[in-house]
């Protein structure tokens, strides 16, 4: 499966530069997907090795034929466990391109996109039990309100949650078009597409426990990275970026950064870039998905 069809890697050169690759080092691509970032990392390796994680079985079609590469069919929240299965305790660099791949968005049967008709699925791995359909048809109103408001950042979250509960009592939600027909009544005029996208984002985050998985993964990177090892993370919405930014700056997700007796910051990572790196004007023209991407780079102290 061609990478250009499956997924165009975002900020490829910036990611590679951020990893500061040692040709004989050990690296991890936590979001293998179409393999674009992985194939570029492999070009810089001599005796080094790359482990590519992905929970989506569709990604296995993109595995490169290289003795320097090992594919790990798993969620990146299990980073440490699976590396240990391969006898790896520490690595030189970790890359994570968060969010959803172009392939997943463009495959109607996956239910991620508002552009196609299909089942309300949104699972990044077919082995997962919870689907978007389950969330809409079984979650209590208060929980739906929280999901739409926090994960989707929509203003009329409470009203929408009430409408979902009322509608499903007469007719359970099954398809994307059926759900959009309800959303249409609450979407701001002229901003329907953005509203749909925000609600779908909220459901996708809940179905895949994306923020929980991200927190678990980030905490493990401290144990897995060697001293001076690089962490390169690219996010696509404010909820992810806030977690990554706080973790790099403070070594935790909430609260103030701790200091020692002399006023020095106590944190396991040191930012390489003061601000998030964004895509160039040229890339924005070539790859629309890059417009919301924020890249943060750090090294282990």
C-alpha positions in Angstrom: 0.0 0.0 0.0 1.6 3.3 -1.1 2.3 5.7 1.7 1.1 8.6 -0.4 -2.3 6.9 -0.5 -2.4 5.7 3.1 -1.0 8.8 4.8 1.3 11.7 3.9 3.7 12.2 6.8 3.5 15.7 8.3 6.6 17.8 9.0 8.8 14.9 8.0 12.2 16.7 7.9 11.4 18.5 11.2 10.7 15.2 12.9 13.9 13.6 11.7 15.9 16.7 12.7 14.3 16.6 16.1 15.3 13.0 16.7 19.0 13.8 16.0 19.4 10.2 14.9 22.4 8.1 15.9 23.0 5.6 13.0 23.6 2.9 15.6 20.8 3.9 18.0 17.5 2.4 18.9 14.4 4.3 18.0 10.6 4.0 18.3 7.9 5.2 16.0 4.8 5.0 18.1 2.3 5.7 15.3 3.6 3.7 12.3 0.5 4.2 10.1 1.6 4.5 6.5 5.2 4.1 7.5 6.3 7.5 6.1 8.2 8.6 9.2 9.6 5.1 9.8 11.0 4.8 6.3 12.8 8.1 6.6 14.3 7.1 10.0 15.5 3.8 8.5 17.5 5.8 5.9 19.5 7.3 8.7 20.3 4.0 10.5 23.3 1.8 10.0 23.4 -0.8 12.8 20.6 0.8 14.6 17.1 -0.5 15.0 13.6 0.9 14.7 10.4 -0.4 16.4 7.1 0.7 14.9 3.9 0.5 16.9 0.4 0.6 15.6 -2.8 -1.0 16.8 -4.6 -0.8 13.4 -4.2 -4.0 11.4 -4.5 -2.0 8.2 -1.0 -0.5 8.9 0.6 -3.9 8.6 0.3 -3.6 4.8 2.9 -0.8 5.0 5.7 -2.7 6.9 9.0 -2.0 5.2 11.3 -4.9 4.2 14.3 -4.0 6.5 16.4 -6.0 8.9 16.5 -2.8 11.0 12.8 -2.7 11.6 10.4 -4.5 13.9 6.6 -4.0 13.7 4.7 -4.1 17.1 1.0 -4.6 16.8 0.0 -2.7 19.9 -1.3 0.5 21.4 1.5 2.9 22.3 0.2 2.9 25.9 2.0 -0.4 26.2 5.3 1.0 25.1 7.5 -0.3 27.9 5.9 -3.7 28.1 6.4 -4.5 24.4 9.9 -3.1 24.2 10.9 -5.4 27.2 9.5 -8.4 25.2 12.2 -7.6 22.6 14.8 -7.2 25.3 14.9 -3.4 25.0 15.0 -1.3 28.1 16.2 2.1 26.8 16.1 3.8 23.4 17.7 6.9 21.8 14.6 8.5 20.5 10.8 8.3 20.4 8.5 9.7 17.7 4.7 10.0 18.1 2.5 11.5 15.3 -0.8 11.7 17.2 -4.3 11.7 15.9 -5.9 9.8 13.0 -4.3 8.8 9.7 -5.6 9.9 6.3 -6.3 6.3 5.5 -8.6 5.9 8.5 -10.4 9.1 7.7 -10.9 8.2 4.0 -12.2 4.6 4.7 -16.0 4.9 5.0 -16.3 1.6 7.0 -14.2 3.0 9.8 -16.8 5.7 10.5 -14.3 8.5 11.3 -15.4 11.0 8.6 -18.5 13.1 8.3 -18.0 13.0 4.5 -19.1 9.3 4.0 -22.1 7.2 5.0 -21.3 4.2 7.2 -21.6 2.7 10.7 -20.8 4.8 13.7 -17.7 2.9 14.6 -14.5 5.1 15.1 -12.4 2.4 16.6 -8.7 2.7 15.8 -8.4 -1.1 16.4 -11.0 -3.6 15.4 -10.3 -5.6 18.5 -11.7 -2.8 20.7 -15.2 -3.4 22.1 -16.5 0.2 22.5 -17.7 2.0 19.3 -19.2 5.4 18.7 -22.6 3.7 18.3 -22.2 2.3 21.9 -21.3 5.7 23.3 -24.3 7.4 21.7 -26.8 4.7 22.6 -25.8 3.8 26.1 -24.0 6.7 27.9 -26.1 8.7 30.4 -26.8 12.3 29.5 -24.3 13.8 32.0 -21.5 11.8 30.6 -22.4 12.8 27.0 -22.5 16.4 28.1 -19.0 16.1 29.5 -17.6 14.4 26.3 -19.1 16.9 23.9 -18.1 19.9 26.1 -14.6 18.9 27.0 -13.4 16.7 24.1 -15.4 18.5 21.4 -15.2 21.9 22.9 -18.7 22.8 21.6 -20.8 25.4 23.4 -24.2 23.8 23.3 -22.9 20.4 24.7 -25.7 20.1 27.3 -28.5 20.7 24.7 -26.9 18.2 22.3 -26.6 15.6 25.0 -30.3 16.0 25.9 -31.2 15.6 22.2 -29.2 12.5 21.8 -30.8 10.8 24.8 -34.3 11.9 23.6 -33.7 10.7 20.0 -32.3 7.3 20.9 -35.3 6.4 23.0 -37.3 6.2 19.8 -34.6 5.3 17.3 -31.1 4.1 18.3 -28.2 5.6 16.5 -26.6 3.4 13.8 -25.3 5.3 10.9 -23.3 8.5 10.3 -26.1 10.2 8.3 -28.6 9.3 10.9 -26.5 11.0 13.6 -25.8 14.0 11.3 -29.5 14.6 10.9 -29.7 15.2 14.6 -26.5 17.3 14.7 -27.8 19.5 11.9 -30.5 21.0 14.2 -27.8 22.3 16.6 -25.0 23.3 14.3 -24.4 27.0 13.9 -25.5 28.2 10.4 -22.5 28.4 8.0 -20.3 26.4 10.4 -22.0 23.0 10.1 -18.8 21.2 8.9 -16.7 22.5 11.9 -19.5 21.6 14.3 -19.7 18.0 12.9 -15.9 17.7 13.1 -15.8 18.8 16.7 -18.6 16.3 17.8 -16.9 13.5 15.8 -13.6 14.4 17.5 -15.2 14.1 20.9 -16.6 10.7 20.1 -13.3 9.4 18.6 -11.4 10.5 21.7 -13.8 8.8 24.0 -14.0 5.5 22.0 -10.2 5.2 21.8 -9.4 6.7 25.2 -6.9 8.8 23.4 -6.0 11.2 26.2 -5.6 8.4 28.7 -3.4 6.5 26.3 -1.3 9.6 25.7 -0.8 10.3 29.4 0.3 6.6 30.0 2.7 6.7 27.1 4.3 10.0 28.0 5.0 8.8 31.6 6.7 5.7 30.2 9.0 7.7 27.9 10.9 8.9 30.9 11.9 5.4 31.8 12.5 4.2 28.3 14.6 7.1 27.0 18.3 7.1 27.5 19.9 10.3 29.0 20.0 12.8 26.2 17.4 10.7 24.3 14.9 12.7 22.2 11.1 12.8 22.4 9.3 14.2 19.3 5.6 14.5 19.5 3.2 16.0 17.0 -0.4 16.8 18.0 -3.4 18.1 16.1 -5.8 19.6 18.7 -5.4 21.7 21.8 -6.3 18.9 24.3 -3.3 16.7 23.1 -0.9 19.6 22.7 -1.7 20.9 26.3 -0.8 17.5 27.8 2.4 17.3 25.8 3.4 20.9 26.5 2.8 20.5 30.3 4.6 17.2 30.5 7.7 18.5 28.7 7.7 21.7 30.8 6.9 20.2 34.2 7.2 16.4 34.1 3.5 16.2 34.9 0.2 17.2 33.5 -1.1 19.6 36.1 0.2 21.9 38.7 3.4 24.0 38.9 6.9 22.8 38.0 8.9 21.7 41.1 12.2 23.4 42.1 15.1 22.3 44.2 16.6 24.3 47.2 18.5 26.5 44.8 15.5 27.3 42.6 16.5 25.0 39.7 13.7 23.3 37.8 13.2 19.6 38.7 11.9 18.0 35.5 12.9 14.8 33.6 12.8 16.5 30.1 14.3 19.7 28.7 12.5 21.4 25.8 14.6 21.7 22.6 12.3 24.2 21.1 10.8 27.1 23.1 7.6 27.0 21.1 5.8 24.4 19.1 7.1 23.9 15.6 4.5 24.4 12.9 4.4 23.4 9.2 6.0 25.6 6.6 4.0 27.7 4.1 5.0 25.2 1.3 3.8 22.2 3.3 0.5 23.9 4.2 -0.2 24.1 0.4 0.8 20.5 -0.3 -0.8 18.8 2.8 -3.9 20.3 4.3 -3.7 18.1 7.4 -0.5 19.9 8.5 -2.4 23.1 9.2 -3.3 22.1 12.7 -0.1 20.2 13.6 2.1 21.3 16.5 5.5 19.6 16.9 7.2 19.6 20.3 10.7 18.3 20.9 12.5 17.5 24.1 15.5 15.6 25.4 15.8 13.5 28.6 17.9 15.3 31.3 
